Amino acid sequence: MSEHLDFRTEKYRKGLVILGRGSIVTDIGLILSGNIRIEHTDLWGNKSILGIISTGEVFAESYACIPNEPMMVDAVANEDCDILFINIPRLFTPCSLCGSQNRLIHNLVMISAAKNLQLSRRILHTSSKTIRGRLSSYFSQQITAQGSQKIVIPFDRQQLADYLNLDRSALSKELGKMRNDGLIEYNKNTFTIKNPKDL
């Protein structure tokens, strides 16, 4: 399959833009090691993090599947990473020698559906007008996903603020209030939610 699908592997250092806003892409990226963040920066420099993509996951699949669709976001190396790029036009060109091609297309559809759910969750998390409401929505979803009231999130404070579309100092202040109210305990990106029903 690698010959037919034109695979290539690239290395990126932390902080480098892998695919930039406005780019026209024909390849999807599969992260072999490290992780990246998908972010949007508006004309005034305000940044929003739309998600973190980890090892084993893919990115840019929506843009690669729609010809000549410019990217609206940046894909940035969140840490040093290795990425395998797969050419989408080649993927949809039939090849009698590639029995695994249908499986790859099936997986791509499943991944796209999962990404749509991730974006829907972010919309839900940012729909509350209050900082506590946004944090409660995010923590509730993480408790469900991780199956524990002790959760580890993939964001530092600035990234969490960007993800929830909040000011970092306001976020930190609200986290402090929630700790003082006995709702949560935290150390860096590990949080313990005392009683989820009280959020």
C-alpha positions, 0 to 999 in steps of 0.5 A: 500500500505504501507505494500506491498511496504515496506515504511519506514521514516528516519530523517536526519540532515543538512549536512548528506549524505543520499545516497553516491556515489558508493551505490547500492540502491533499494529505491526511496526517497520522501522528506516529509519535508526539501530539499536535494542537489544532488552533484558530487565531483571528485577525486580532491575534485571539487564539482558540484551541480546538483540540489536541491530536495524539499519537495514533490519531489523524488530522486534516482529513476533512480538508484533504477530502474536499478539493481546493478547500483552504484550511481555516486552522493551524496544525501546530506541533505541541511537542516533537513529533513524527507524522506519516502523510497519506495522499487522499486522491491516491487513496480513492484511486482503485488498486487491485493490489491493495486489499487493505484500501477499503479498510483504510477508507472505512477507518477514515469515515469512522475517524471523521465521525469521531472528530465531528463529535469532538467539535460538538463537545467543544461547542457544548463546553463553550455554550455556558455564559459563565466560567464555572459553567464551562469548566463544569461541562468540560470536567463532567465530560472528562469524568465520563470519558475517563471513568473516574473523578480523578482526571488528567486533562491534555491541556496546560492552563493557557491551553485550557483557557484557549480551548474554553474560550476564556481569559487565563487569569479569569480561568485561574481565579475561578479554579481557585474559587472552586477549590476553596468551595471544596468542589475540586482539587488539582495539581497541574493538569490532574484534577479531582472532582469531589462531588460531580453533582455539586459542579 
